[in-house]
Amino acid sequence: MSSRIPEADRQAFAGIVDLALPAAHGMPAGNAVGVAGEGLDKLIRLRPDIVPDLLRGTRLFAAAGTLDAVEADTEAWHAVRLAAYGAYYTTPPVQAVLHYTGQISQPIDPDETPAYLANGSLRQVIERGPIWTKV
Amino acid sequence: MAEAALEADVLIIGAGASGGVTARELAANGIDVLCLEQGEWPDPDKFVGRREDWEVLAEKRWSPNPNDRLLEADYPINVDECPMRPMLYNAVGGSTVLWTALWHRLTPADFRVRSMDGVGNDWPISYDELAPFYDRAEADMGLSGLDGDPAWPDHAPYPLPPLPIGKLGTRFGAAMNRKGWHWWPGSNAIPSRAYKGRNACVRRGTCMVGCPENAKAATNLTHWPEAIELGARLITGARVREVTVDAQGLATGAIYIDRSGEEHRVRANVVVLCCNGVGTARLMLLSRSARFPDGLANSSGLVGRGLMLHPTGSVVAAFDEPMDSWTGPFGQLVYSMQFYNSDPSRGFVRGSKWSLSPHGGPLSFAMGMGHGADLQAGVAAAFNRAAFLTVFCEDLPEDHNRVELDEELTDSDGLPAPKLIYTVSENSRKLLEFNVARACEAMTEMGANATWPMVVNPDCGGAHLLGSARMGDDPARSVVDRWGRTHDVPNLYIFDGSIFPSSGAVNPTGTICALAQRGAEQLVRERRSQRTPT
């Protein structure tokens, strides 16, 4: 599947990732966690529909050398960001920094008395009385 | 066309919320029911909510927007002249497969908009008339909520206790108390404990791509299995291209196209349209004939007109501490009816409902931001520390907002696609501006260190498709009567959101289910006097 992304486009994509996902504010750089390598391959396996827009974006970037040219093409900009961010936020190092566990099961106890009833915080709303309009 | 026609006493078109409710009620009363659904049965094993890459798939195969999904079962919708992105799903269960299950009743005043504010339309029925059917719908769907909200009249208890409101809901409640504003724990069609064959919610927070836990209410779970057990027949992959009529102007059934492209005819004594606020108008306009040259049951000229989409504003707010912001349900944690009642002194009429929700996973969060160091700073500072507040606005029925047939765009069977022509009214814009400003104040009171308001959020509006074949007593000013029966065709009914004369500002599925239940019960009661084709 990686053959669907020509090497020149992969290099341009890596250039986009350098600018869009730099190491900053405690977050790792996109290219340090494989976004332009395995990450890109994974994304286009999941979403082959974005490849045409993605390649348009990489070629706009290759020609201009800035993100502005890609941003001007709404669909291309969306595709390159989806590929870059989609790969980035599913990598374990990034999820670890964000303390993101993924969408895990968190069963509830429906019989537990909610705090808003136990501490009376909802009482204020009730004590103000009905607010619906009679007709 | 296949030569042998199928036959049924009642033909239902569309197997979503209203279609499921109708089929089960009719089948339970011994009526021979056949339903045609252009989509297929959802396969819960294919839902992606347990996958780490769920967000990457959420905006394509599992998008609520048919123009993104582009599945064969979908029809495209031309939105060149509509700022909203319509949301619907074509499958058994319809849009309840992907909905976020927020559930409310309309309030009594919502049924008297014209009388009270001089705008829109009064309903020909009252809240009190619909209340017993809300009770039934809430029991069937398995509502989780807290009784006693002073924003509504007292009603039957919810069948299940409320879901947890989390850190965000707790903080929101405290802030709203300080401001003296209404708030209440969320009411959701998501079971807080196992209920009628469904599992309890585990707050995975991926409701919007199909519940992988078999928990969230969807009529493919709540109604269709029982309907089929009671004898209802359901044909999937069946796209109806025309409701047929006889020389007397009675509906005689429909013609549908199967997935191999073959046409089939169904003969029925009664036809019920349950195709949503876009699909029903489209089918009626497609069903032109010598008897109905302007579209079926369209002597009023109102089929397709009065479309309401609930324009929606939003506020994202960030806080200094972790708020469990990806924990479900998704779903509303809490809501507010503080600004629901009409107050013309604000410069607009009618009102809004607010819902507070988690913000979802990191991809959707980041896609709403920029790039580079700003993105990294924003995500590092606000992810899992943010809330998403939605402002639902009452949309007024304006006849220039409408569904038409597109002259060029077609579905995969070559049938003309619907085109939406819609503008956000000045009243709606003022209403949203006022409410989004108040919502920012509430978020600041919650302790937000930053807020990102959006007065009209096109990604949120368009989830509610209403009003395009409205209900009323006057055949010149409405398409169906108080029972959902079309004024022009006495054996053609509409039970979906098309028949709302006004929209209220709450999520409409509860009312859609209640109207379908009420209409179906009336069909059963009146079946012996129902006029049918000979």
Interface residues (C-beta under 8 A of the other chain):
Chain A: L19 A20 L21 P22 A23 A24 H25 G26 M27 K42 L43 L46 R47 D49 L67 R81 L82 Y85 G86 Y89 T90 V94 Q95 V97 L98 H99 Y100 G102 Q103 I104 S105 Q106 P107 I108 P110 D111 P114 A115 Y116 S121 L122 Q124 V125 I126 R128 G129 P130 I131 W132 T133 K134 V135
Chain B: G49 R50 E52 D53 W54 E55 V56 L57 E59 K60 T107 P108 A109 F111 R112 S115 M116 S126 Y127 S144 L146 G148 P150 A151 W152 P153 L160 P161 P162 L163 P164 I165 T170 G173 A174 M176 N177 G180 H182 W183 W184 P185 S192 R193 A200 C201 V202 R203 R204 G205 T206 E213 P322 W326 T327 G328 M337 Y340 N341 S342 G361 P362 L363 A366 M367 H371 G372 A373 L375 Q376 A377 V379 A380 A381 F383 N384
